[in-house]
């Protein structure tokens, strides 16, 4: 009896297992077991029910569902999956749109070069994007895209309206477009006899390097058939317009950059008719800090040492800048010199204005400045630099003014208030310091060997040395320290131009050239812009320039000696160049300038 009962039960279990496997399809399981109560699957009243909720209903006492307890967990999950709502379709992508910067275009003028860049950008659609542009309406103008930038350029030959069509295409092929138009004004031909000749920039020179963002303009002059009315410096080679801001009635003497590095400066001139000169350019390397140094910190309030104790006064007020008394960089300074430095604008010494004359005299006595003959300074450049310059500019090997010429040092002494105390240095001492800064005597190469042997090496590169005008030339075996052109009293505003050349011995023969740039006005040379010296006479510059002296190892002579009344007023630039004989690809070029009021 038990055996006969077991067999039917086993068959029922197997049948239920087979049914469970057969109905693993959730939709079929729903239709079989659930649709009778809850309606078709698509509109079921139980859409969204989870497997946990279905299991809880089967086991939780809902009578109509108790008969489904044979369903496996996989069957219930399949039914829940069938009841899950379909995910909403993804939103359609945003439509492609095109933006332009700038959003409008400036007007042009017939016969005047036009150039304008427009940056195109796209949003929406499917990236990546491609861009294009084209233009029409006025002959002489074109529009072409390079990447996302459309350049509109050319010289319009007539007036009218020029329209530029911009387009963007995404990776799915969708397009967006925009159009911009601008007017081209019709130019009025100049009246008969009007001035159409532009000025010419005849000289433009700036220092090779600068330790400051503000540089000196060594020379900037221009000529015009009627008269120059404006001068302008820019950092871009694009020709400015006559009505642009920034024009000056006189040549600017300085220019300030906003950052360090290699810089190119462009010089322009204009006349009263609005004609703009061609460009002259020059390069410089800015090595100074872009952040101005902080001002001096006022010394704290303190009780002064006794007035007669010069050593204590020096240690308290002076040693932090000038070193210990025994090796002070100011040994030999007199009370008058110290007073002048305090009152004369040296910022770091302004806080010493409370010292009495007796205290200043005591400091001078401690420095040995009361004696009639102060201790002599060293004569070699490295020692002079270490004693006088290293406290501000660092060790010689890594000096912040490495490469400064004697002319630049002289100019700094005249114009930098902190260096006013060095005005007593002789030209020989300044040249020695410049030689040390140029590495003179510290190299093993052939050119330095030539210097140590008492001769200047023949140039192997292209070196330019600019220095302020001096009355007399100064020789040096170091080309960076030499000042081979002197201009006589005109260097200091005197009434005579007396140009002398004094160039020391070279290690091998060289060719020497002398060139003068000056105003185009009647003078002893005639009406000129650029002349060069040949056979001791000045010849107008042509396509070829010939040397003043050829195959020589030195060059000396008086080449100009005239009163300033015989020369036109304005700036003059003198250039002396030495090259290996028969070559011009290597040179030393010395430049100095002066002004005749």
C-alpha positions in Angstrom: 0.0 0.0 0.0 2.8 2.5 0.8 4.7 1.6 -2.3 1.7 2.2 -4.5 1.1 5.7 -2.9 4.8 6.7 -3.3 4.9 6.2 -7.0 2.0 8.6 -7.9 3.5 11.3 -5.5 6.9 10.9 -7.2 5.3 11.4 -10.6 3.5 14.5 -9.5 6.8 16.0 -8.2 8.6 15.2 -11.4 5.7 16.7 -13.4 5.8 19.9 -11.3 9.5 20.2 -11.8 9.1 19.7 -15.6 6.3 22.3 -15.6 8.6 24.8 -13.7 11.4 24.3 -16.3 9.0 24.5 -19.2 7.6 27.8 -18.0 10.9 29.6 -17.3 9.6 32.2 -19.8 8.2 34.9 -17.5 5.5 36.0 -20.0 4.2 32.5 -20.5 4.3 31.9 -16.7 2.3 35.1 -16.2 -0.3 34.1 -18.8 -0.6 30.6 -17.3 -0.9 31.6 -13.6 -1.6 35.3 -13.2 -3.6 36.7 -16.2 -6.9 35.3 -15.0 -6.9 37.6 -12.0 -4.7 40.6 -13.1 -5.5 40.8 -16.8 -3.2 40.7 -19.9 0.5 41.3 -19.2 0.7 44.5 -21.2 -2.1 46.1 -19.0 -1.6 44.0 -15.8 -2.7 45.6 -12.6 0.6 44.3 -11.1 3.0 45.9 -13.5 6.2 46.7 -11.6 5.9 44.1 -8.9 9.2 42.6 -7.8 10.1 39.0 -7.1 10.1 39.7 -3.4 6.6 41.1 -3.5 5.2 38.1 -5.5 6.9 35.7 -3.1 5.4 37.5 -0.1 1.9 37.4 -1.6 2.2 33.6 -2.2 3.5 32.9 1.3 1.6 35.6 3.1 -1.9 34.3 3.1 -3.5 35.6 -0.1 -5.8 32.5 -0.7 -5.9 32.8 -4.5 -2.1 32.6 -4.7 -1.5 29.8 -2.2 -1.7 27.3 -5.1 1.4 28.9 -6.7 3.8 27.8 -3.9 5.2 25.2 -6.2 6.8 27.9 -8.4 10.6 28.1 -8.0 12.5 31.3 -7.2 13.6 31.4 -10.9 10.0 31.2 -12.0 9.0 34.0 -9.7 11.9 36.1 -10.9 11.0 35.5 -14.5 7.4 36.7 -13.8 8.8 39.8 -12.1 11.0 40.5 -15.0 8.0 40.3 -17.4 6.1 42.7 -15.1 9.0 45.2 -15.0 8.1 48.4 -17.0 10.1 49.0 -20.1 12.8 51.8 -19.6 11.9 55.1 -21.1 13.5 55.8 -24.5 16.7 57.9 -24.3 16.1 61.7 -24.8 16.9 62.8 -28.3 20.3 64.6 -28.5 20.3 68.4 -28.3 20.2 70.1 -31.6 23.5 71.3 -33.1 24.2 75.1 -32.6 27.0 77.3 -33.8 28.5 80.3 -31.9 30.9 83.0 -33.2 33.5 85.1 -31.4 33.5 88.0 -32.0 29.8 88.0 -32.8 30.1 91.0 -35.2 32.7 92.1 -37.8 34.3 95.5 -38.1 33.9 97.6 -41.2 36.5 97.8 -43.9 37.7 100.5 -46.3 38.3 100.2 -50.0 42.0 99.9 -50.7 43.0 99.3 -47.1 44.2 95.8 -46.0 41.6 94.0 -43.9 42.2 91.1 -41.5 39.8 89.6 -39.0 39.8 86.2 -37.3 36.5 84.6 -36.1 36.5 81.6 -33.7 33.7 79.1 -34.3 32.4 76.8 -31.6 29.6 74.2 -31.6 27.4 72.7 -28.9 24.9 69.9 -29.0 24.8 67.2 -31.7 27.5 64.5 -31.7 31.1 65.5 -31.4 33.6 65.8 -33.0 32.7 68.8 -35.2 34.1 70.2 -38.4 33.9 73.9 -39.4 33.9 75.9 -42.6 33.4 79.4 -43.9 33.1 81.3 -47.1 32.5 84.9 -48.2 31.1 86.9 -51.0 30.1 90.4 -52.0 33.3 92.4 -52.4 36.2 91.7 -54.7 39.6 91.4 -53.0 38.3 89.8 -49.8 38.4 86.1 -49.0 37.2 83.9 -46.1 38.8 80.6 -45.3 38.7 78.3 -42.2 41.7 76.7 -40.5 40.3 74.4 -37.9 37.8 76.3 -35.8 39.2 79.8 -36.9 37.9 81.6 -39.9 40.2 84.2 -41.3 38.7 87.1 -43.4 41.4 89.0 -45.2 42.5 90.8 -48.3 42.4 94.3 -49.7 38.9 95.3 -50.9 38.9 96.8 -54.4 35.5 98.4 -54.1 32.9 99.4 -51.5 29.8 97.3 -50.6 28.7 94.6 -48.2 30.7 91.5 -47.6 28.8 88.5 -46.2 30.6 85.5 -44.5 28.7 82.2 -44.1 29.9 80.0 -41.2 29.0 76.3 -40.9 29.5 73.5 -38.4 28.9 69.8 -39.0 28.8 67.0 -36.4 29.9 63.4 -36.7 26.3 62.4 -37.4 26.1 64.7 -40.4 23.9 67.4 -38.7 24.6 71.0 -39.7 24.3 74.4 -38.1 25.1 77.7 -39.8 25.3 81.4 -39.3 26.0 84.5 -41.4 27.6 87.8 -40.6 28.0 90.9 -42.9 30.1 94.0 -42.7 30.3 97.2 -44.7 33.3 98.1 -46.9 33.4 101.9 -47.1 34.3 103.5 -50.4 37.6 105.4 -50.1 37.9 108.9 -51.5 41.0 109.3 -53.7 43.4 111.8 -52.3 43.2 115.2 -53.9 45.7 116.1 -56.5 49.0 117.0 -54.8 48.0 115.3 -51.5 50.8 113.7 -49.5 50.8 110.0 -50.1 54.5 109.3 -49.2 54.9 107.4 -45.9 57.6 108.2 -43.4 60.7 106.0 -43.1 62.1 104.8 -39.8 65.8 105.5 -40.2 67.1 104.1 -36.9 65.7 101.9 -34.2 68.0 100.3 -31.5 67.3 98.8 -28.1 69.7 96.9 -25.7 70.5 93.3 -26.4 69.5 92.3 -22.8 67.8 94.0 -19.9 67.6 93.2 -16.2 64.4 95.2 -16.0 61.0 95.0 -17.7 61.5 98.6 -18.7 64.1 99.0 -21.4 65.9 102.1 -22.8 65.2 103.0 -26.5 68.8 103.7 -27.6 67.8 105.2 -30.9 64.4 105.8 -32.7 64.3 108.3 -35.5 62.3 108.7 -38.7 62.0 111.0 -41.7 59.2 112.1 -44.0 58.9 114.3 -47.1 56.7 116.7 -45.1 57.2 115.9 -41.5 56.9 113.1 -38.9 54.0 113.7 -36.5 53.9 110.5 -34.5 56.0 107.6 -33.2 54.7 104.3 -31.9 56.1 101.1 -30.4 54.2 97.8 -30.6 54.8 94.1 -29.8 53.0 92.9 -33.0 54.1 93.3 -36.6 50.6 94.3 -37.8 50.6 97.8 -39.2 48.8 100.2 -36.8 46.2 102.8 -38.0 46.8 106.5 -37.8 44.0 107.0 -35.3 45.0 104.3 -32.9 45.8 105.2 -29.4 49.4 105.3 -28.2 51.1 107.6 -30.8 53.6 110.1 -29.4 54.7 113.4 -30.9 58.3 112.5 -30.0 60.2 109.2 -30.0 59.6 107.3 -26.7 62.8 106.9 -24.7 61.7 103.8 -22.8 59.3 100.8 -23.2 57.9 98.5 -20.5 57.2 94.8 -21.2 54.8 92.8 -19.1 56.8 89.6 -18.9 60.3 88.2 -19.2 61.9 86.3 -22.1 62.9 87.0 -25.7 61.0 90.0 -27.0 60.6 91.7 -30.4 59.7 95.4 -30.5 58.3 97.1 -33.6 58.8 100.8 -34.4 56.4 102.9 -36.5 56.1 106.5 -37.6 53.3 108.5 -39.2 52.8 111.9 -40.8 50.0 114.4 -40.8 48.3 112.9 -43.8 47.9 109.6 -41.9 50.6 107.7 -43.9 52.2 104.9 -41.9 55.8 103.9 -42.2 57.1 100.5 -42.9 58.2 98.6 -39.8 61.6 98.5 -38.1 62.1 95.9 -35.5 64.7 95.0 -32.8 65.0 92.2 -30.3 66.0 92.0 -26.6 66.1 89.4 -23.8 64.4 90.4 -20.6 66.1 88.6 -17.7 65.0 90.7 -14.7 62.2 89.8 -12.3 58.6 90.5 -13.5 57.8 91.4 -9.9 59.2 94.8 -8.7 61.5 94.3 -5.7 60.0 95.3 -2.4 60.7 98.7 -1.0 63.2 99.0 1.8 62.1 98.1 5.2 62.4 101.1 7.6 64.9 100.3 10.4 63.2 99.8 13.8 63.3 102.5 16.3 66.4 102.2 18.4 68.7 104.1 20.7 71.6 105.4 18.7 75.1 104.5 19.9 77.3 107.4 21.2 77.9 110.0 18.5 81.6 109.4 18.5 81.7 105.6 18.3 81.9 105.2 14.5 82.5 101.5 14.6 79.3 100.8 16.6 77.3 103.2 14.3 78.6 101.4 11.2 77.9 97.9 12.7 74.3 99.0 13.6 73.4 100.9 10.4 75.7 99.9 7.6 77.1 96.4 7.9 74.0 94.5 6.8 74.4 96.0 3.3 78.1 96.7 3.0 79.7 93.9 5.0 82.0 94.0 8.0 83.8 97.2 8.6 87.3 95.7 7.9 86.2 94.7 4.4 83.4 97.1 3.8 82.5 97.9 0.2 82.4 101.6 1.3 85.9 102.0 2.7 87.2 105.5 2.2 83.8 107.1 1.9 83.7 110.7 3.3 81.1 112.3 5.5 80.0 114.4 2.5 79.6 111.3 0.3 77.5 109.5 3.0 75.4 112.6 3.5 74.8 112.9 -0.3 73.7 109.2 -0.4 71.3 109.7 2.5 69.8 112.8 0.9 70.2 111.9 -2.7 67.6 109.3 -3.2 69.2 106.0 -2.4 66.1 104.3 -1.0 67.8 101.9 1.4 69.5 104.9 3.2 66.5 107.1 3.6 65.9 105.7 7.1 69.3 107.1 8.1 68.2 110.8 7.8 68.0 111.0 11.6 71.7 110.6 12.0 73.4 113.8 13.1 76.4 115.3 11.3 78.6 114.2 14.1 77.5 110.6 13.8 78.0 110.6 10.0 81.5 112.0 10.5 82.2 109.2 13.0 81.1 106.6 10.5 83.3 108.3 7.9 86.2 108.2 10.3 85.7 104.5 10.9 85.7 104.0 7.1 88.9 105.9 6.7 87.0 108.6 4.8 88.5 111.5 6.8 91.9 111.0 5.3 92.8 112.9 2.2 93.6 109.8 0.3 91.0 106.9 0.7 92.3 103.3 0.4 92.6 102.5 -3.3 90.1 100.1 -4.9 91.4 96.9 -6.5 92.3 97.1 -10.2 91.1 93.8 -11.5 87.5 93.4 -12.6 86.7 90.3 -10.5 87.8 92.0 -7.2 86.0 95.2 -8.1 82.8 93.3 -8.8 83.1 91.3 -5.5 83.7 94.4 -3.5 81.2 96.7 -5.1 78.5 94.7 -6.9 78.1 91.2 -5.5 75.9 92.3 -2.5 73.1 93.2 -4.9 73.8 91.0 -8.0 75.2 87.8 -6.4 78.4 85.9 -7.0 80.3 86.8 -10.2 79.8 83.3 -11.8 76.0 83.5 -11.5 75.6 87.3 -11.5 72.2 88.7 -12.4 73.9 91.2 -14.7 76.2 88.8 -16.5 77.2 90.1 -19.9 76.5 93.8 -19.1 78.8 96.1 -21.1 80.8 99.0 -19.8 78.4 101.4 -21.5 75.4 99.7 -19.8 77.1 99.9 -16.4 77.9 103.6 -17.0 74.3 104.2 -17.9 73.1 102.4 -14.8 75.4 104.5 -12.6 73.8 107.7 -14.1 70.2 106.5 -14.0 69.8 104.0 -11.1 69.7 105.8 -7.8 71.1 102.9 -5.8 74.3 103.1 -8.0 74.9 106.8 -7.7 77.7 106.2 -5.2 79.7 104.5 -7.9 80.0 107.8 -9.9 83.6 108.1 -8.8 84.7 104.9 -10.6 87.0 105.5 -13.5 86.2 104.3 -17.1 89.1 101.8 -16.7 87.5 100.4 -13.5 84.1 100.1 -15.2 85.6 98.4 -18.2 87.4 96.0 -15.8 84.1 95.1 -14.2 82.5 94.6 -17.6 85.3 92.4 -18.6 84.8 90.2 -15.5 81.0 90.0 -16.3 81.8 89.0 -19.8 84.0 86.1 -18.6 87.3 87.8 -19.6 90.3 85.9 -18.6 88.3 83.0 -17.3 88.1 80.8 -20.4 90.5 78.4 -22.0 89.3 78.9 -25.6 91.4 80.6 -28.3 89.5 84.0 -28.1 90.1 84.4 -24.4 93.8 83.4 -24.9 94.0 86.2 -27.4 92.6 88.7 -24.9 95.1 87.5 -22.2 97.9 88.0 -24.7 96.9 91.7 -25.1 94.9 91.5 -28.3 91.2 91.4 -29.2 90.1 88.1 -30.7 88.8 88.1 -34.3 85.0 87.8 -34.2 83.6 84.3 -34.7 79.9 85.1 -34.0 77.5 88.1 -34.4 77.9 90.3 -31.3 76.3 93.7 -30.8 77.5 96.1 -28.0 75.5 99.3 -27.3 76.7 102.0 -24.9 75.8 105.6 -24.1 77.8 108.3 -25.9 81.2 109.1 -24.4 83.4 112.1 -25.2 86.4 109.9 -25.9 86.8 106.3 -27.1 88.0 103.7 -24.6 90.1 100.6 -25.6 89.8 97.1 -24.2 90.9 93.7 -25.3 87.5 92.5 -24.3 85.0 93.5 -27.1 82.2 93.7 -24.6 84.1 96.3 -22.6 85.4 98.3 -25.5 83.9 101.7 -26.4 85.8 102.4 -29.6 83.7 105.5 -30.7 83.8 108.8 -28.9 81.7 111.8 -30.1 83.4 114.6 -28.2 81.5 117.4 -26.4 78.2 116.3 -28.1 78.1 113.4 -25.7 77.1 115.8 -23.0 75.1 118.3 -25.0 78.1 120.4 -26.1 78.4 122.4 -29.3 81.0 120.3 -31.1 80.8 116.8 -32.7 84.3 115.3 -32.6 84.0 111.6 -33.6 87.2 109.6 -32.9 87.8 105.9 -33.5 90.2 104.0 -31.3 90.2 100.2 -31.7 92.9 98.1 -30.1 95.1 95.5 -31.7 93.3 92.4 -33.1 94.8 88.9 -33.1 94.4 88.8 -36.9 93.5 91.2 -39.7 90.0 92.6 -39.8 87.9 94.9 -42.0 86.4 98.0 -40.2 83.2 99.7 -41.2 81.8 103.0 -39.8 78.2 104.0 -40.4 76.2 107.1 -39.3 72.4 107.3 -39.2 70.9 110.8 -38.9 68.1 113.2 -39.8 67.3 113.8 -43.4 68.1 117.5 -43.6 70.7 119.8 -45.1 74.0 119.6 -43.3 77.7 119.0 -44.0 76.8 115.6 -45.5 73.8 116.9 -47.6 70.3 115.5 -47.3 70.9 112.0 -45.9 69.4 109.1 -43.9 72.4 106.6 -43.7 76.0 107.2 -44.7 79.1 105.1 -44.4 82.8 106.1 -44.1 85.0 105.3 -47.1 88.5 106.8 -47.6 87.8 109.2 -44.7 84.7 110.6 -46.5 81.0 109.9 -45.9 79.2 108.2 -48.8 75.5 107.8 -49.1 74.4 104.2 -48.3 73.8 102.1 -51.4 73.2 98.4 -52.0 76.9 97.6 -51.2 78.8 99.0 -48.2 82.6 99.1 -48.4 84.9 99.0 -45.4 86.7 102.1 -44.1 89.8 100.1 -43.5 90.6 96.6 -44.8 93.0 94.0 -43.6 94.2 95.9 -40.5 94.9 94.8 -37.0 93.9 98.1 -35.4 92.0 101.3 -36.4 92.4 104.8 -35.1 91.5 108.3 -36.3 89.5 111.5 -36.1 86.6 111.1 -38.6 84.3 114.1 -37.8 85.2 117.4 -36.2 82.4 120.0 -36.8 80.3 122.4 -34.7 76.8 121.2 -34.1 75.5 124.2 -35.9 76.6 122.6 -39.2 74.5 119.5 -38.5 70.7 119.1 -38.5 69.0 118.7 -35.1 67.9 115.3 -34.0 69.2 111.9 -32.9 72.3 110.4 -34.4 73.5 106.8 -34.2 77.1 105.8 -34.9 77.9 102.2 -35.7 81.4 100.7 -35.9 81.7 97.1 -37.1 84.7 94.8 -37.3 84.7 91.6 -39.4 87.2 89.0 -40.4 88.9 90.3 -43.5 86.8 89.7 -46.6 83.8 88.3 -44.6 80.6 89.8 -43.1 79.0 86.7 -41.6 80.8 87.3 -38.2 81.3 90.6 -36.6 81.6 92.8 -33.5 79.2 95.8 -33.9 79.5 98.7 -31.4 76.6 101.2 -31.3 76.4 104.6 -29.6 74.1 107.6 -30.1 73.8 111.3 -29.3 71.3 114.0 -29.9 71.8 117.5 -31.3 69.2 119.8 -29.8 
